[in-house]
């Protein structure tokens, strides 16, 4: 049976299910760069360049292996601009008995593919994406019997299933979770290793030139370009993390230092999410490092929890709750995204640093995303649709299955607590503790009110105040309402007045 095998841009894995039984005598692989996928949101220039270069390198590796590959570059004059259009063109030029594709990473793409069988008159075989460790069906079964879906319990089940950091039926070290040991603030004299910088070959240079010309209106910087675009280089990124960063990853995974965008994080989410790395191989490599005494348990467990716990959990939530999840807005937030999310022109140094680094790198680590950029969006009541679009645009590891639950569920509490047990709201004290940003800020983090007070300080209380009816029953933040209620009327009035002025200025684009 002659098969057309479609490989999507986030499926750059030789072991992908759609290639498993490839028949070299008659089957054909189709890969295509299409305008529709590059522009359904205006992705960061560096994100587009990374994925297109990785796609071209992957197609080349398949061709060198002897597979019959049809690769359609974006600048092909005959390129129809859509996945469906390119499949149609291929079917017009060659006869196939069926189309095989691995389960896509976005709901909208899956919905489109579901119509292809009727449109093309051919069987469409959508295979499970077994790069993930928990299928959507398995997650649905896990969720069915639970009143609340908490990642911690899912994570424990995944540890048992794959025998990761296990001592029989018990967790290695006697604890499942060492998160309490992974919250150290930054200290003077930390020697953060340099991040991986990939070599720009002719393929990558050609892609960068094309992106510079065709996507010049998109957000972000193309230079410097540091991404690994081949599996070999992605494996080198993983190796360097284990050798140079893992030892301190646990201690400082939440820390932020001005001028140190990369810190001790692994920077492999790009490669996991596009298929150049496999999650289980990453987890097992880190576990081996622990067994050899090369890394402490708190660092190893924290990394593994992110991969087999959080990453798999948010994907499960995505496929369990779509399409309704994309329109969740528990707080009925309606504000537009402030311009400084694109320009970085704000006196709030923490936001300036995180946006500037995002613009340059198409990357920010999870605490920058959650507790600075996301926290501000939560406190000021920015509409989730704008925040979700921004996060999907700006980060090279952002695909909707991972971005949407993280933003709507974790960052914005827009699902009303389906994913997270409380809103991750915080004032300026948290940012001061976990970073050195406040030292260079025009605002004073020690001041709670007034024109030079850190806006996070009064916006935090204002957020709780205006959302009291929705949050007063949440047991995890009841103490904060008791604290607010003990404040004097004058203090509460100052919080409301400072917040009202700040939000009014923000709405009129005069915050700088």
Long-range contacts (C-beta under 8 A, 24 or more apart in sequence): 1-97, 1-98, 2-26, 2-27, 2-95, 2-96, 2-97, 2-98, 3-27, 3-28, 3-96, 3-97, 3-98, 3-99, 3-100, 4-28, 4-30, 4-87, 4-90, 4-91, 4-94, 4-96, 4-98, 4-99, 4-100, 5-29, 5-30, 5-99, 5-100, 5-101, 6-30, 6-31, 6-83, 6-87, 6-99, 6-100, 6-101, 7-31, 7-58, 7-102, 8-83, 8-101, 8-102, 8-104, 8-105, 8-109, 9-33, 9-37, 9-51, 9-52, 9-55, 9-274, 10-51, 10-105, 10-273, 10-274, 10-275, 10-399, 11-102, 11-129, 11-274, 11-275, 12-54, 12-55, 12-58, 12-231, 12-274, 12-275, 12-276, 13-131, 13-275, 13-276, 13-278, 14-61, 14-62, 14-231, 15-131, 15-278, 16-102, 16-129, 16-131, 16-275, 17-102, 17-127, 17-128, 17-129, 17-130, 18-100, 18-101, 18-102, 18-127, 19-67, 22-67, 24-66, 24-67, 24-68, 27-68, 28-68, 28-69, 28-70, 28-90, 28-94, 28-96, 29-59, 29-62, 29-67, 29-68, 29-69, 29-70, 30-69, 30-70, 30-72, 30-86, 30-87, 30-90, 31-55, 31-58, 31-59, 31-69, 31-70, 31-71, 31-72, 32-71, 32-72, 32-79, 32-83, 32-86, 33-72, 33-73, 33-74, 33-79, 34-72, 34-74, 34-79, 34-80, 34-81, 34-82, 34-83, 34-85, 34-86, 35-74, 35-79, 35-81, 35-82, 36-81, 36-82, 36-83, 37-83, 38-74, 38-215, 40-108, 41-389, 41-392, 41-393, 42-215, 42-217, 42-218, 42-219, 42-393, 43-215, 43-218, 43-392, 43-393, 44-218, 44-219, 44-220, 44-362, 44-393, 44-394, 44-395, 44-396, 45-211, 45-212, 45-215, 45-218, 45-219, 45-220, 45-221, 45-222, 46-220, 46-221, 46-222, 46-225, 46-227, 46-361, 46-362, 46-396, 47-220, 47-362, 47-394, 47-395, 47-396, 47-398, 48-211, 48-215, 48-218, 49-204, 49-207, 49-208, 49-211, 49-222, 49-225, 49-227, 50-225, 50-227, 50-229, 50-270, 50-362, 50-396, 51-274, 51-396, 52-207, 52-210, 52-211, 53-203, 53-204, 53-207, 53-208, 53-227, 53-229, 54-227, 54-229, 54-230, 54-274, 54-276, 56-203, 56-207, 57-203, 57-229, 57-230, 58-230, 58-231, 58-275, 58-276, 60-203, 61-230, 61-231, 74-210, 74-214, 75-210, 75-214, 83-109, 83-112, 84-112, 84-116, 84-119, 87-116, 87-120, 88-119, 88-120, 91-120, 91-122, 96-122, 97-122, 97-123, 98-122, 98-123, 98-124, 98-125, 99-123, 99-124, 99-125, 100-125, 100-127, 101-125, 101-126, 101-127, 102-126, 102-127, 102-128, 102-129, 103-127, 103-128, 103-129, 103-136, 105-129, 105-273, 105-399, 105-400, 105-401, 106-399, 106-400, 106-401, 107-318, 107-319, 107-322, 107-323, 107-326, 107-400, 108-400, 131-275, 131-278, 131-279, 132-279, 132-312, 132-315, 133-158, 133-161, 133-162, 133-279, 133-280, 133-308, 133-312, 134-158, 134-312, 134-315, 134-316, 136-315, 136-316, 136-319, 136-320, 139-312, 139-315, 139-316, 139-317, 139-319, 139-320, 140-316, 140-320, 142-316, 143-316, 143-320, 148-421, 149-317, 149-418, 149-419, 150-421, 151-309, 151-310, 151-313, 152-176, 152-177, 152-309, 154-309, 154-312, 154-313, 154-316, 155-305, 155-308, 155-309, 155-310, 155-313, 158-308, 158-309, 158-312, 159-304, 159-308, 162-280, 162-283, 162-308, 164-283, 164-284, 164-287, 164-304, 164-308, 165-287, 165-290, 165-300, 165-301, 165-304, 172-297, 173-297, 173-301, 177-301, 177-305, 178-250, 178-297, 178-298, 178-301, 178-302, 179-302, 179-305, 181-250, 181-251, 181-298, 182-250, 182-251, 182-253, 182-254, 182-298, 182-299, 182-302, 183-254, 183-434, 184-251, 184-252, 184-254, 184-255, 185-255, 185-433, 185-434, 185-435, 186-252, 186-255, 186-256, 186-257, 186-434, 186-435, 186-436, 190-248, 190-252, 190-257, 190-260, 192-257, 192-260, 192-262, 192-263, 192-264, 193-240, 193-244, 193-245, 195-226, 195-262, 195-267, 196-226, 196-228, 196-233, 196-236, 196-237, 196-240, 196-267, 197-224, 197-226, 198-225, 198-226, 198-227, 198-228, 198-229, 198-233, 199-233, 200-225, 203-229, 204-229, 219-342, 219-359, 219-393, 219-394, 220-358, 220-359, 220-360, 220-362, 220-394, 221-359, 221-360, 226-361, 227-270, 227-396, 228-270, 228-271, 228-276, 230-276, 231-276, 231-277, 234-268, 234-271, 234-276, 234-277, 235-277, 237-266, 237-267, 237-268, 237-271, 238-266, 238-268, 238-271, 238-277, 238-282, 238-285, 241-266, 241-267, 241-268, 242-285, 242-286, 242-289, 242-294, 242-295, 246-286, 246-289, 246-294, 246-295, 246-299, 246-300, 246-303, 247-294, 247-295, 247-296, 247-299, 248-299, 249-295, 249-299, 249-302, 249-303, 250-296, 250-298, 250-299, 250-300, 250-301, 250-302, 250-303, 251-298, 251-299, 253-302, 253-365, 253-366, 253-367, 254-367, 254-434, 255-367, 255-434, 255-435, 256-350, 256-353, 256-365, 256-367, 256-368, 256-372, 256-431, 256-434, 256-435, 256-436, 256-437, 257-435, 257-436, 258-349, 258-353, 258-435, 258-436, 258-437, 258-440, 261-357, 261-360, 261-361, 261-363, 261-364, 261-365, 262-363, 262-365, 263-365, 265-365, 266-303, 267-363, 269-397, 270-363, 270-396, 270-397, 272-307, 272-311, 272-397, 273-397, 273-399, 273-402, 279-307, 279-308, 279-311, 279-312, 282-307, 283-307, 283-308, 311-402, 314-401, 314-402, 314-405, 314-406, 314-409, 314-410, 314-419, 315-401, 315-402, 315-405, 317-405, 317-409, 317-418, 317-419, 318-400, 318-401, 318-402, 318-404, 318-405, 319-401, 321-415, 321-418, 325-404, 325-405, 325-408, 325-415, 326-388, 326-404, 326-408, 327-385, 328-384, 328-408, 328-414, 328-415, 328-416, 329-383, 329-384, 329-385, 329-414, 330-413, 330-414, 330-415, 330-416, 330-417, 330-470, 331-381, 331-412, 331-413, 331-414, 331-467, 331-470, 333-381, 333-382, 333-383, 333-384, 333-412, 333-414, 334-381, 334-383, 335-380, 335-381, 335-382, 335-383, 335-503, 335-506, 335-507, 336-382, 336-383, 336-386, 336-507, 337-377, 337-382, 337-383, 337-386, 337-387, 337-390, 338-380, 338-382, 338-506, 338-509, 338-511, 339-509, 340-511, 340-512, 341-373, 341-390, 345-512, 346-511, 346-512, 347-441, 347-442, 347-443, 347-511, 347-512, 348-376, 348-441, 348-442, 348-443, 348-454, 348-455, 349-437, 349-438, 349-440, 349-441, 349-442, 349-443, 350-431, 350-435, 350-437, 350-438, 350-441, 351-376, 353-437, 358-394, 358-395, 359-394, 362-394, 362-395, 362-396, 363-395, 363-396, 363-397, 364-395, 367-434, 369-395, 369-406, 369-411, 370-410, 370-411, 370-424, 371-424, 371-426, 371-430, 371-431, 371-434, 372-431, 374-407, 374-410, 374-411, 374-412, 374-424, 375-411, 375-424, 375-425, 375-426, 375-456, 376-456, 376-459, 377-411, 377-412, 378-411, 378-412, 378-413, 378-423, 378-424, 378-425, 378-463, 379-425, 379-456, 379-459, 379-460, 379-462, 379-463, 380-459, 380-503, 380-506, 381-463, 381-503, 384-408, 384-412, 384-414, 387-411, 387-412, 416-470, 417-474, 421-474, 421-476, 422-474, 422-476, 422-477, 423-463, 423-471, 423-477, 425-460, 425-463, 425-464, 426-456, 426-460, 427-454, 427-456, 427-457, 427-459, 427-460, 427-461, 428-454, 428-455, 428-456, 428-457, 429-457, 431-456, 449-491, 449-494, 449-495, 449-498, 450-494, 450-498, 453-498, 455-498, 455-502, 458-494, 458-495, 458-498, 458-499, 458-502, 459-499, 459-502, 461-492, 461-495, 461-499, 462-495, 462-496, 462-498, 462-499, 465-492, 465-495, 465-496
